[in-house]
């Protein structure tokens, strides 16, 4: 249940970045270009960062499990 809520929250945040980029692309203000670049950067970097965190967690998850009795299972 917690994973499902987290996934929905991540989707909402990523859609927020995309909608913000769309809005900033139509705004004619001096700061809109920087805000557009920031939202596009976040829309690309945040999913990559989440993927890297999940990959590291997957690698580290079973790291100490097979060393209970000092033998390594093959």
Phi and psi in radians as a Rosetta constraint file:
Dihedral C 1 N 2 CA 2 C 2 CIRCULARHARMONIC -1.173 0.35
Dihedral N 2 CA 2 C 2 N 3 CIRCULARHARMONIC -0.642 0.35
Dihedral C 2 N 3 CA 3 C 3 CIRCULARHARMONIC -1.138 0.35
Dihedral N 3 CA 3 C 3 N 4 CIRCULARHARMONIC -0.673 0.35
Dihedral C 3 N 4 CA 4 C 4 CIRCULARHARMONIC -1.149 0.35
Dihedral N 4 CA 4 C 4 N 5 CIRCULARHARMONIC -0.720 0.35
Dihedral C 4 N 5 CA 5 C 5 CIRCULARHARMONIC -1.157 0.35
Dihedral N 5 CA 5 C 5 N 6 CIRCULARHARMONIC -0.730 0.35
Dihedral C 5 N 6 CA 6 C 6 CIRCULARHARMONIC -1.095 0.35
Dihedral N 6 CA 6 C 6 N 7 CIRCULARHARMONIC -0.707 0.35
Dihedral C 6 N 7 CA 7 C 7 CIRCULARHARMONIC -1.136 0.35
Dihedral N 7 CA 7 C 7 N 8 CIRCULARHARMONIC -0.727 0.35
Dihedral C 7 N 8 CA 8 C 8 CIRCULARHARMONIC -1.150 0.35
Dihedral N 8 CA 8 C 8 N 9 CIRCULARHARMONIC -0.684 0.35
Dihedral C 8 N 9 CA 9 C 9 CIRCULARHARMONIC -1.127 0.35
Dihedral N 9 CA 9 C 9 N 10 CIRCULARHARMONIC -0.698 0.35
Dihedral C 9 N 10 CA 10 C 10 CIRCULARHARMONIC -1.127 0.35
Dihedral N 10 CA 10 C 10 N 11 CIRCULARHARMONIC -0.696 0.35
Dihedral C 10 N 11 CA 11 C 11 CIRCULARHARMONIC -1.123 0.35
Dihedral N 11 CA 11 C 11 N 12 CIRCULARHARMONIC -0.735 0.35
Dihedral C 11 N 12 CA 12 C 12 CIRCULARHARMONIC -1.110 0.35
Dihedral N 12 CA 12 C 12 N 13 CIRCULARHARMONIC -0.731 0.35
Dihedral C 12 N 13 CA 13 C 13 CIRCULARHARMONIC -1.133 0.35
Dihedral N 13 CA 13 C 13 N 14 CIRCULARHARMONIC -0.778 0.35
Dihedral C 13 N 14 CA 14 C 14 CIRCULARHARMONIC -1.147 0.35
Dihedral N 14 CA 14 C 14 N 15 CIRCULARHARMONIC -0.685 0.35
Dihedral C 14 N 15 CA 15 C 15 CIRCULARHARMONIC -1.143 0.35
Dihedral N 15 CA 15 C 15 N 16 CIRCULARHARMONIC -0.583 0.35
Dihedral C 15 N 16 CA 16 C 16 CIRCULARHARMONIC -1.097 0.35
Dihedral N 16 CA 16 C 16 N 17 CIRCULARHARMONIC -0.704 0.35
Dihedral C 16 N 17 CA 17 C 17 CIRCULARHARMONIC -1.095 0.35
Dihedral N 17 CA 17 C 17 N 18 CIRCULARHARMONIC -0.726 0.35
Dihedral C 17 N 18 CA 18 C 18 CIRCULARHARMONIC -1.191 0.35
Dihedral N 18 CA 18 C 18 N 19 CIRCULARHARMONIC -0.756 0.35
Dihedral C 18 N 19 CA 19 C 19 CIRCULARHARMONIC -1.139 0.35
Dihedral N 19 CA 19 C 19 N 20 CIRCULARHARMONIC -0.703 0.35
Dihedral C 19 N 20 CA 20 C 20 CIRCULARHARMONIC -1.090 0.35
Dihedral N 20 CA 20 C 20 N 21 CIRCULARHARMONIC -0.715 0.35
Dihedral C 20 N 21 CA 21 C 21 CIRCULARHARMONIC -1.097 0.35
Dihedral N 21 CA 21 C 21 N 22 CIRCULARHARMONIC -0.706 0.35
Dihedral C 21 N 22 CA 22 C 22 CIRCULARHARMONIC -1.125 0.35
Dihedral N 22 CA 22 C 22 N 23 CIRCULARHARMONIC -0.756 0.35
Dihedral C 22 N 23 CA 23 C 23 CIRCULARHARMONIC -1.150 0.35
Dihedral N 23 CA 23 C 23 N 24 CIRCULARHARMONIC -0.785 0.35
Dihedral C 23 N 24 CA 24 C 24 CIRCULARHARMONIC -1.156 0.35
Dihedral N 24 CA 24 C 24 N 25 CIRCULARHARMONIC -0.440 0.35
Dihedral C 24 N 25 CA 25 C 25 CIRCULARHARMONIC -1.251 0.35
Dihedral N 25 CA 25 C 25 N 26 CIRCULARHARMONIC -0.411 0.35
Dihedral C 25 N 26 CA 26 C 26 CIRCULARHARMONIC -1.695 0.35
Dihedral N 26 CA 26 C 26 N 27 CIRCULARHARMONIC -0.206 0.35
Dihedral C 26 N 27 CA 27 C 27 CIRCULARHARMONIC -1.400 0.35
Dihedral N 27 CA 27 C 27 N 28 CIRCULARHARMONIC 2.345 0.35
Dihedral C 27 N 28 CA 28 C 28 CIRCULARHARMONIC -1.847 0.35
Dihedral N 28 CA 28 C 28 N 29 CIRCULARHARMONIC 1.374 0.35
Dihedral C 28 N 29 CA 29 C 29 CIRCULARHARMONIC -2.341 0.35
Dihedral N 29 CA 29 C 29 N 30 CIRCULARHARMONIC 2.767 0.35
Dihedral C 29 N 30 CA 30 C 30 CIRCULARHARMONIC -1.125 0.35
Dihedral N 30 CA 30 C 30 N 31 CIRCULARHARMONIC -0.486 0.35
Dihedral C 30 N 31 CA 31 C 31 CIRCULARHARMONIC -1.610 0.35
Dihedral N 31 CA 31 C 31 N 32 CIRCULARHARMONIC -0.098 0.35
Dihedral C 31 N 32 CA 32 C 32 CIRCULARHARMONIC -1.173 0.35
Dihedral N 32 CA 32 C 32 N 33 CIRCULARHARMONIC -0.599 0.35
Dihedral C 32 N 33 CA 33 C 33 CIRCULARHARMONIC -1.137 0.35
Dihedral N 33 CA 33 C 33 N 34 CIRCULARHARMONIC -0.726 0.35
Dihedral C 33 N 34 CA 34 C 34 CIRCULARHARMONIC -1.207 0.35
Dihedral N 34 CA 34 C 34 N 35 CIRCULARHARMONIC -0.656 0.35
Dihedral C 34 N 35 CA 35 C 35 CIRCULARHARMONIC -1.182 0.35
Dihedral N 35 CA 35 C 35 N 36 CIRCULARHARMONIC -0.651 0.35
Dihedral C 35 N 36 CA 36 C 36 CIRCULARHARMONIC -1.111 0.35
Dihedral N 36 CA 36 C 36 N 37 CIRCULARHARMONIC -0.794 0.35
Dihedral C 36 N 37 CA 37 C 37 CIRCULARHARMONIC -1.088 0.35
Dihedral N 37 CA 37 C 37 N 38 CIRCULARHARMONIC -0.703 0.35
Dihedral C 37 N 38 CA 38 C 38 CIRCULARHARMONIC -1.154 0.35
Dihedral N 38 CA 38 C 38 N 39 CIRCULARHARMONIC -0.739 0.35
Dihedral C 38 N 39 CA 39 C 39 CIRCULARHARMONIC -1.217 0.35
Dihedral N 39 CA 39 C 39 N 40 CIRCULARHARMONIC -0.649 0.35
Dihedral C 39 N 40 CA 40 C 40 CIRCULARHARMONIC -1.173 0.35
Dihedral N 40 CA 40 C 40 N 41 CIRCULARHARMONIC -0.687 0.35
Dihedral C 40 N 41 CA 41 C 41 CIRCULARHARMONIC -1.044 0.35
Dihedral N 41 CA 41 C 41 N 42 CIRCULARHARMONIC -0.801 0.35
Dihedral C 41 N 42 CA 42 C 42 CIRCULARHARMONIC -1.156 0.35
Dihedral N 42 CA 42 C 42 N 43 CIRCULARHARMONIC -0.625 0.35
Dihedral C 42 N 43 CA 43 C 43 CIRCULARHARMONIC -1.161 0.35
Dihedral N 43 CA 43 C 43 N 44 CIRCULARHARMONIC -0.413 0.35
Dihedral C 43 N 44 CA 44 C 44 CIRCULARHARMONIC -1.663 0.35
Dihedral N 44 CA 44 C 44 N 45 CIRCULARHARMONIC -0.769 0.35
Dihedral C 44 N 45 CA 45 C 45 CIRCULARHARMONIC -1.338 0.35
Dihedral N 45 CA 45 C 45 N 46 CIRCULARHARMONIC -0.660 0.35
Dihedral C 45 N 46 CA 46 C 46 CIRCULARHARMONIC -1.085 0.35
Dihedral N 46 CA 46 C 46 N 47 CIRCULARHARMONIC -0.827 0.35
Dihedral C 46 N 47 CA 47 C 47 CIRCULARHARMONIC -1.112 0.35
Dihedral N 47 CA 47 C 47 N 48 CIRCULARHARMONIC -0.625 0.35
Dihedral C 47 N 48 CA 48 C 48 CIRCULARHARMONIC -1.141 0.35
Dihedral N 48 CA 48 C 48 N 49 CIRCULARHARMONIC -0.738 0.35
Dihedral C 48 N 49 CA 49 C 49 CIRCULARHARMONIC -1.103 0.35
Dihedral N 49 CA 49 C 49 N 50 CIRCULARHARMONIC -0.729 0.35
Dihedral C 49 N 50 CA 50 C 50 CIRCULARHARMONIC -1.112 0.35
Dihedral N 50 CA 50 C 50 N 51 CIRCULARHARMONIC -0.721 0.35
Dihedral C 50 N 51 CA 51 C 51 CIRCULARHARMONIC -1.093 0.35
Dihedral N 51 CA 51 C 51 N 52 CIRCULARHARMONIC -0.752 0.35
Dihedral C 51 N 52 CA 52 C 52 CIRCULARHARMONIC -1.130 0.35
Dihedral N 52 CA 52 C 52 N 53 CIRCULARHARMONIC -0.728 0.35
Dihedral C 52 N 53 CA 53 C 53 CIRCULARHARMONIC -1.086 0.35
Dihedral N 53 CA 53 C 53 N 54 CIRCULARHARMONIC -0.740 0.35
Dihedral C 53 N 54 CA 54 C 54 CIRCULARHARMONIC -1.148 0.35
Dihedral N 54 CA 54 C 54 N 55 CIRCULARHARMONIC -0.658 0.35
Dihedral C 54 N 55 CA 55 C 55 CIRCULARHARMONIC -1.152 0.35
Dihedral N 55 CA 55 C 55 N 56 CIRCULARHARMONIC -0.752 0.35
Dihedral C 55 N 56 CA 56 C 56 CIRCULARHARMONIC -1.148 0.35
Dihedral N 56 CA 56 C 56 N 57 CIRCULARHARMONIC -0.719 0.35
Dihedral C 56 N 57 CA 57 C 57 CIRCULARHARMONIC -1.099 0.35
Dihedral N 57 CA 57 C 57 N 58 CIRCULARHARMONIC -0.670 0.35
Dihedral C 57 N 58 CA 58 C 58 CIRCULARHARMONIC -1.138 0.35
Dihedral N 58 CA 58 C 58 N 59 CIRCULARHARMONIC -0.697 0.35
Dihedral C 58 N 59 CA 59 C 59 CIRCULARHARMONIC -1.228 0.35
Dihedral N 59 CA 59 C 59 N 60 CIRCULARHARMONIC -0.728 0.35
Dihedral C 59 N 60 CA 60 C 60 CIRCULARHARMONIC -1.448 0.35
Dihedral N 60 CA 60 C 60 N 61 CIRCULARHARMONIC -0.230 0.35
Dihedral C 60 N 61 CA 61 C 61 CIRCULARHARMONIC -1.060 0.35
Dihedral N 61 CA 61 C 61 N 62 CIRCULARHARMONIC -0.845 0.35
Dihedral C 61 N 62 CA 62 C 62 CIRCULARHARMONIC -1.702 0.35
Dihedral N 62 CA 62 C 62 N 63 CIRCULARHARMONIC 0.311 0.35
Dihedral C 62 N 63 CA 63 C 63 CIRCULARHARMONIC -1.178 0.35
Dihedral N 63 CA 63 C 63 N 64 CIRCULARHARMONIC -0.765 0.35
Dihedral C 63 N 64 CA 64 C 64 CIRCULARHARMONIC -1.743 0.35
Dihedral N 64 CA 64 C 64 N 65 CIRCULARHARMONIC 0.072 0.35
Dihedral C 64 N 65 CA 65 C 65 CIRCULARHARMONIC -1.274 0.35
Dihedral N 65 CA 65 C 65 N 66 CIRCULARHARMONIC -0.646 0.35
Dihedral C 65 N 66 CA 66 C 66 CIRCULARHARMONIC -1.570 0.35
Dihedral N 66 CA 66 C 66 N 67 CIRCULARHARMONIC 0.098 0.35
Dihedral C 66 N 67 CA 67 C 67 CIRCULARHARMONIC -1.841 0.35
Dihedral N 67 CA 67 C 67 N 68 CIRCULARHARMONIC 0.530 0.35
Dihedral C 67 N 68 CA 68 C 68 CIRCULARHARMONIC -1.180 0.35
Dihedral N 68 CA 68 C 68 N 69 CIRCULARHARMONIC -0.806 0.35
Dihedral C 68 N 69 CA 69 C 69 CIRCULARHARMONIC -1.877 0.35
Dihedral N 69 CA 69 C 69 N 70 CIRCULARHARMONIC 0.230 0.35
Dihedral C 69 N 70 CA 70 C 70 CIRCULARHARMONIC 1.528 0.35
Dihedral N 70 CA 70 C 70 N 71 CIRCULARHARMONIC -0.089 0.35
Dihedral C 70 N 71 CA 71 C 71 CIRCULARHARMONIC -1.777 0.35
Dihedral N 71 CA 71 C 71 N 72 CIRCULARHARMONIC 2.573 0.35
Dihedral C 71 N 72 CA 72 C 72 CIRCULARHARMONIC -1.824 0.35
Dihedral N 72 CA 72 C 72 N 73 CIRCULARHARMONIC 2.181 0.35
Dihedral C 72 N 73 CA 73 C 73 CIRCULARHARMONIC -1.423 0.35
Dihedral N 73 CA 73 C 73 N 74 CIRCULARHARMONIC 2.488 0.35
